[in-house]
Amino acid sequence: MLTSIPIIYGISPHETSADQKHQLGTKGMTSDGRTYRYAQAGAAACAPGLLQMATDVEANHEDRAVNTFAVGDRNITVTIGATAITANMYEEGFVNITDDTGQGIMYKIAHCPAHAGTGDVVITLAEPIRVAAIAGTTVTLIRNKYRDILPTDGTEADLPVGVPNVEIAINYYGWVQTGGYCSILVGAGDTTPGADITIDTTTAGGVETRATVERSVGVQPAGAGADIGEYGIFELTLD
């Protein structure tokens, strides 16, 4: 059965908490029309005005062998490599069937226990398996993109997820802005009024004017300006 994305209207984007209040990725709207997503900071605090990104896929949790699960199963056994799974790392994340039978189907994770790495881990899915696996089927484990977010680090291939309007402490939950006017750090690459912006290649969490092949995260309004190292006003277009 299809369900809609949870949307909360009239949120306070400056509120954070140590405990989780909403599903990760829940959309929030302020009364003035700005758009947000509910997220959790990772091992470093998320400072206001800095563009945040999703954590990379773990190489040792990618394209891994799996048991020959059947249609209707909700538990699958994945053989991971030598990278540990920490508590809650894959809660609300996904299992992607990477190769062989069932390939191209992705399932939401309901529970994944912590694991020291190198060995089998039993993962509980939020939905039943639709296509049975055979020997040779492989899967990839993927965090929810709003879990363990961190500032962009100059790598333009990374996946930007939003900008906090207030500090979100280590492992705390809060809102990151994805749409509407937003204060963002101008990186070393500078920005141009009327031009799209993207991840700055030098300054962590900063933005710069987008080149043709780069991903756009927003635009600097015409007439707006901000010097390198200052926080300018930008129209975010992630949502």
PLY file of the C-alpha trace (Angstrom):
ply
format ascii 1.0
element vertex 239
property float x
property float y
property float z
element edge 238
property int vertex1
property int vertex2
end_header
0.00 0.00 0.00
1.35 3.41 -0.95
1.71 6.04 1.76
2.58 9.71 1.44
5.75 11.41 2.68
5.20 12.70 6.23
4.88 16.50 6.10
4.81 18.72 9.17
3.64 22.30 8.77
4.69 25.25 10.92
7.93 23.68 12.19
10.52 25.54 14.24
13.77 25.02 12.27
15.91 25.97 15.29
14.77 23.06 17.48
17.11 20.09 18.03
16.92 17.06 20.33
18.96 14.10 21.55
16.03 11.76 20.88
14.37 11.19 17.52
11.02 12.94 17.09
10.16 12.08 13.46
11.12 9.69 10.70
14.35 10.64 8.98
13.58 12.52 5.79
10.25 13.85 7.09
9.50 17.05 5.21
8.91 20.19 7.27
7.46 23.51 6.16
7.69 26.87 7.90
4.76 29.27 7.82
6.68 31.39 5.27
7.10 28.48 2.84
10.69 27.36 3.43
11.25 23.60 3.11
13.22 21.31 5.45
14.08 17.65 6.01
14.50 15.94 9.38
18.03 14.61 9.82
20.63 13.36 12.31
24.15 14.75 12.67
27.00 12.28 12.50
30.34 12.25 14.32
30.74 16.03 13.97
28.34 18.82 14.83
26.49 20.43 11.91
27.11 24.18 12.04
24.51 26.68 10.80
24.94 27.94 7.25
27.13 25.02 6.11
25.97 22.74 3.32
25.67 19.14 4.57
26.04 15.90 2.63
25.05 12.25 2.96
27.61 9.77 4.23
29.26 7.69 1.49
28.30 4.06 0.90
30.68 1.74 2.79
32.82 -0.20 0.30
32.79 -3.31 2.54
28.98 -3.24 2.64
28.59 -2.96 -1.14
27.85 -5.80 -3.58
27.88 -8.40 -0.80
26.80 -12.05 -0.85
23.40 -12.85 0.64
21.48 -15.97 1.64
18.95 -17.50 -0.78
15.94 -15.75 0.72
12.40 -16.53 -0.44
9.37 -14.51 -1.51
7.64 -13.17 1.61
10.74 -13.28 3.83
11.45 -10.22 5.98
14.82 -11.38 7.32
17.87 -11.68 5.08
21.46 -12.62 5.92
24.21 -10.48 4.41
27.93 -11.33 4.52
29.73 -8.03 5.13
33.38 -7.14 4.79
35.84 -5.80 7.37
33.95 -2.61 8.29
31.82 -2.63 11.44
28.12 -1.83 11.50
27.42 0.55 14.38
24.18 0.70 16.37
21.34 2.25 14.32
23.63 2.77 11.32
21.14 1.30 8.86
17.85 2.01 10.65
15.47 3.54 8.08
18.06 2.77 5.41
17.84 0.38 2.46
18.99 -2.92 0.97
19.55 -2.69 -2.78
19.56 -5.92 -4.79
22.67 -5.22 -6.83
23.01 -8.28 -9.06
21.23 -11.46 -10.19
17.62 -12.38 -9.30
15.59 -9.48 -7.94
18.17 -6.95 -9.13
16.88 -3.41 -9.36
14.60 -3.77 -6.31
15.35 -1.84 -3.11
13.84 -2.66 0.30
13.58 -0.45 3.37
15.37 -1.68 6.51
13.38 -1.96 9.75
16.28 -3.17 11.92
19.96 -3.98 11.52
22.01 -4.94 14.60
25.51 -3.72 15.32
28.24 -6.01 13.96
32.01 -6.07 14.37
32.56 -6.63 10.63
33.61 -9.62 8.47
30.78 -12.11 8.78
27.04 -12.58 8.55
24.47 -10.09 9.80
20.71 -10.70 9.86
18.72 -7.70 8.65
14.98 -7.25 9.19
13.12 -5.54 6.37
10.12 -3.22 6.65
8.47 -5.01 3.73
8.44 -8.58 2.39
10.75 -9.86 -0.32
9.12 -9.77 -3.76
11.60 -11.85 -5.79
13.50 -14.83 -4.36
17.30 -14.82 -4.37
19.51 -17.54 -5.80
23.18 -18.33 -5.19
25.16 -15.44 -6.61
22.66 -12.71 -5.75
24.41 -9.71 -4.16
23.16 -6.69 -2.23
24.35 -3.27 -1.08
23.48 -1.69 2.28
22.67 2.03 2.18
22.17 4.47 5.05
19.17 6.74 5.04
20.69 9.83 3.39
19.55 11.98 6.34
21.41 9.86 8.93
24.98 10.75 9.97
25.07 13.85 7.78
28.26 15.91 7.69
29.59 19.09 6.05
30.59 18.86 2.40
34.36 18.46 2.03
35.06 19.83 -1.43
34.13 16.66 -3.34
31.53 17.65 -5.90
30.49 14.01 -6.44
29.02 13.92 -2.91
25.27 14.09 -2.31
24.14 17.38 -0.71
21.14 17.05 1.64
20.52 20.49 3.16
21.68 23.37 5.34
20.98 23.67 9.10
19.83 27.05 10.44
21.20 26.25 13.91
23.95 23.95 15.24
22.90 20.30 15.41
25.17 18.65 18.00
26.94 15.32 17.42
24.33 12.54 17.03
21.48 15.02 17.66
18.40 15.39 15.46
17.15 18.54 13.78
16.03 20.19 10.56
18.15 20.95 7.49
16.81 23.39 4.93
16.25 22.15 1.38
14.15 24.88 -0.22
13.65 28.64 -0.04
15.87 31.53 1.01
18.75 30.31 3.17
21.98 31.70 4.66
24.98 29.71 3.35
28.73 30.15 3.57
30.35 31.46 0.37
33.42 29.33 -0.33
36.73 30.20 -1.95
35.20 29.83 -5.40
32.88 32.82 -4.85
29.33 33.15 -6.23
27.57 35.24 -8.88
24.11 36.82 -8.61
21.68 35.05 -10.91
23.89 31.94 -11.22
23.40 28.42 -9.87
25.52 27.31 -6.90
27.15 23.99 -6.07
29.54 22.39 -3.55
32.66 24.52 -3.11
35.83 22.58 -3.96
37.92 24.20 -1.23
35.87 25.33 1.78
34.08 22.69 3.88
30.35 23.38 3.88
30.70 26.27 1.42
29.17 26.91 -1.99
30.48 28.38 -5.25
29.11 29.19 -8.70
28.23 26.02 -10.60
30.07 24.98 -13.75
28.12 23.27 -16.54
28.67 19.66 -15.41
28.23 20.17 -11.67
25.13 19.54 -9.57
23.06 22.62 -8.71
21.92 23.01 -5.09
20.34 26.45 -5.53
20.74 29.91 -7.02
21.93 33.30 -5.78
19.09 35.82 -6.22
19.72 38.68 -8.63
21.08 41.72 -6.83
22.29 39.66 -3.86
25.95 39.60 -2.97
28.34 38.19 -0.40
32.11 38.10 -0.19
34.19 34.94 0.13
33.99 33.71 3.72
30.69 35.51 4.38
27.23 33.97 4.63
25.08 35.05 1.70
21.41 34.60 0.88
20.64 31.83 -1.61
17.51 30.14 -2.89
17.93 26.42 -2.12
16.43 24.03 -4.70
17.17 20.59 -3.19
13.43 19.96 -2.69
0 1
1 2
2 3
3 4
4 5
5 6
6 7
7 8
8 9
9 10
10 11
11 12
12 13
13 14
14 15
15 16
16 17
17 18
18 19
19 20
20 21
21 22
22 23
23 24
24 25
25 26
26 27
27 28
28 29
29 30
30 31
31 32
32 33
33 34
34 35
35 36
36 37
37 38
38 39
39 40
40 41
41 42
42 43
43 44
44 45
45 46
46 47
47 48
48 49
49 50
50 51
51 52
52 53
53 54
54 55
55 56
56 57
57 58
58 59
59 60
60 61
61 62
62 63
63 64
64 65
65 66
66 67
67 68
68 69
69 70
70 71
71 72
72 73
73 74
74 75
75 76
76 77
77 78
78 79
79 80
80 81
81 82
82 83
83 84
84 85
85 86
86 87
87 88
88 89
89 90
90 91
91 92
92 93
93 94
94 95
95 96
96 97
97 98
98 99
99 100
100 101
101 102
102 103
103 104
104 105
105 106
106 107
107 108
108 109
109 110
110 111
111 112
112 113
113 114
114 115
115 116
116 117
117 118
118 119
119 120
120 121
121 122
122 123
123 124
124 125
125 126
126 127
127 128
128 129
129 130
130 131
131 132
132 133
133 134
134 135
135 136
136 137
137 138
138 139
139 140
140 141
141 142
142 143
143 144
144 145
145 146
146 147
147 148
148 149
149 150
150 151
151 152
152 153
153 154
154 155
155 156
156 157
157 158
158 159
159 160
160 161
161 162
162 163
163 164
164 165
165 166
166 167
167 168
168 169
169 170
170 171
171 172
172 173
173 174
174 175
175 176
176 177
177 178
178 179
179 180
180 181
181 182
182 183
183 184
184 185
185 186
186 187
187 188
188 189
189 190
190 191
191 192
192 193
193 194
194 195
195 196
196 197
197 198
198 199
199 200
200 201
201 202
202 203
203 204
204 205
205 206
206 207
207 208
208 209
209 210
210 211
211 212
212 213
213 214
214 215
215 216
216 217
217 218
218 219
219 220
220 221
221 222
222 223
223 224
224 225
225 226
226 227
227 228
228 229
229 230
230 231
231 232
232 233
233 234
234 235
235 236
236 237
237 238
